[in-house]
Amino acid sequence: MFMGTKKRVVQTELDESDYETLVQIAKSKNLSIKDAAREAMRWWSASLSDLEQDPLFKLKPVEFKAKVRSEQMEGFLYRR
């Protein structure tokens, strides 16, 4: 997280079974319940985000100097 970033507190209620699942997963990943819940919420919101707004999907193709056919790509990328 960047210094100076404003944070918000989110509070919710879980059914007992959902809470126990969260606790078990948090323990298995050596995370606090707070960190596990934060990670779950980030994953959920990212998975439902509109990818058209993601800068990664707005990249334009780049022309490279080397012309390589697709069947030569592995050799070109991993040559030693």
DACORLIN-V696896 format. One record per run of one state. SS is the DSSP state (h for helix, s for strand, l for the rest). FROM is the first residue (numbers start at 0). TO is the last residue. If there is no record, write none. Layout:
ss = {SS:SS}
from = {FROM:FROM}
to = {TO:TO}
This chain:
ss = {l:h:l:h:l:h:l:h:l:h:l}
from = {0:15:28:32:47:50:53:54:58:69:78}
to = {14:27:31:46:49:52:53:57:68:77:79}
